[in-house]
């Protein structure tokens, strides 16, 4: 689904990302781990064509992302709060995203019904603008918005941060379901090694912009990651 | 302690991003401030003599006193829109051992030095000096002067209380409007009664205690207000009112641009900054009064053309120059969504056109100045719709400044969305219509000038698609730059 070729990104001759090659097949739940500054967000930003690659490119379903915009209809993401429109209520935001992705209100409502548990009564009908919600609740809204319109690729940057434990557990289930039953390619980055090993079939470890480990998740993965980061 | 606060304040000021921008902006800001200071000063020095000439039978001080009430009301109005609430980042001070009283006194005290309090001094001080020179009782004049200072500072504190309560504000606006109408149509001589009051303040020196008490009272009210709210949940988090989702379904008839249009309407009505722009653009409607009422400009129709652009173009110019900055807070999201730039732009364009048409309808009273002026406004409106809208949109793209939506622009420190590119773009917006009007006017006649201005607008409309395509290209080209600029910390 996603193919990376000779991708690198430099700012004033400081290289922050260098991935010669990386393939993510359709329906894989893909985890990205690494310390601060490892290049996780840079990689996601390149994938979303928010920054320009210095060399190489990324193909999303055969579309070169920095040359054509045809990847947008089937790709969705939540990177940070700047993906929310602060002066809308959660419902209005969902419908707006729905309209952009060619969904009717009824479609969006149906989808939202499935997330009642996840919202825990704190998102819908709150009579509040998104900017007045707590960080955690903003995140919930943003994550669910990225599921609108049957995307084939979902990109979530640090989805577990700021969420309460109950929601974290529910989110893990949701992500697993997306990849396993709906065939959605899910890309997740996280600082929480336990969550990421539980959710992702495959984990790539970035350090200073380079891929240092690329492994299919097994029982030993968590141990291996912990050993690596404890060094 | 105060000294340390001051040094922190200075660092905040000198290290803030807008201050570190260009030298040109700083100079312009200083020039703007100087301009106002000089205006007020000149007024202060000469108003006595002007009034003496204009109303030979009346005492100039009494005339001034009669109109003071309007002066103060207008002052209050300006403050409401332009003056920032005293904000200090109190979070860090809550957990370190500083008396809350100290922080609050500092916070309130520093607002006394606001430009809004100093500016009136540039009128009252020279005016009082002239009074002294004219042989008025020195003691009474000095008391009167201090009364004015206390009133001004009272307004300062009143404004902070008002700012917390919109209802009070609208009540005041209604009262102000009613007063002006009553006065204007000679139904009830409001100014006279208020004048009596201010005259009494001059006549009885001890009346200076009234404004003094008022000032102290308002200060204490503010103090109490902040003291009670000196907790994180009140002071830092803004109260969030209950809001309901609205659909704005009637906008669906606009088809594919509807989602954007709906969003833009919500953007304007739900955020402080765009609301401010809306209010200001309403004031632009009155811009023509400055030009049309003066004989000096009667013979310089090019300047009248200039004014006509502003009458209908207030919203267009002030809102349009910040497209796409209005969406800077969530621009990354927009860019990763499946969004045709074209629809996005068209939505903004329609908003601007609607605003011009609305302003044009509201400008009907200008018929009073004769059909020539009115036809000029009409031609100006067409120019605004057909050409200015595109020029402004084009300028906006090059104007990559993030805008904080729910923060009011500060007076005289508002450099958000203001840079040399903006000035260059402003040139055709201002000089263009003057030139288009002036040339045919000079070589043929007045009607030809009007016609040329109107035709240029219609021509622009005909080429709408071409213009939008060009702007779209600029968007595409500047995409990464824009994202990076909007991403910068404010």
Boltz contact constraints between the chains, C-beta under 6 A:
constraints:
  - contact:
      token1: [A, 48]
      token2: [B, 336]
      max_distance: 6.0
  - contact:
      token1: [A, 50]
      token2: [B, 332]
      max_distance: 6.0
  - contact:
      token1: [A, 50]
      token2: [B, 483]
      max_distance: 6.0
  - contact:
      token1: [A, 52]
      token2: [B, 480]
      max_distance: 6.0
  - contact:
      token1: [A, 72]
      token2: [B, 338]
      max_distance: 6.0
  - contact:
      token1: [A, 73]
      token2: [B, 338]
      max_distance: 6.0
  - contact:
      token1: [A, 77]
      token2: [B, 336]
      max_distance: 6.0
  - contact:
      token1: [A, 82]
      token2: [B, 330]
      max_distance: 6.0
  - contact:
      token1: [A, 82]
      token2: [B, 332]
      max_distance: 6.0
  - contact:
      token1: [A, 83]
      token2: [B, 333]
      max_distance: 6.0
  - contact:
      token1: [A, 85]
      token2: [B, 330]
      max_distance: 6.0
  - contact:
      token1: [A, 87]
      token2: [B, 270]
      max_distance: 6.0
  - contact:
      token1: [A, 87]
      token2: [B, 271]
      max_distance: 6.0
  - contact:
      token1: [A, 89]
      token2: [B, 245]
      max_distance: 6.0
  - contact:
      token1: [A, 91]
      token2: [B, 245]
      max_distance: 6.0
  - contact:
      token1: [A, 92]
      token2: [B, 245]
      max_distance: 6.0
  - contact:
      token1: [A, 96]
      token2: [B, 259]
      max_distance: 6.0
  - contact:
      token1: [A, 99]
      token2: [B, 259]
      max_distance: 6.0
  - contact:
      token1: [A, 100]
      token2: [B, 337]
      max_distance: 6.0
  - contact:
      token1: [A, 100]
      token2: [B, 338]
      max_distance: 6.0
  - contact:
      token1: [A, 127]
      token2: [B, 242]
      max_distance: 6.0
  - contact:
      token1: [A, 127]
      token2: [B, 243]
      max_distance: 6.0
  - contact:
      token1: [A, 128]
      token2: [B, 240]
      max_distance: 6.0
  - contact:
      token1: [A, 132]
      token2: [B, 240]
      max_distance: 6.0
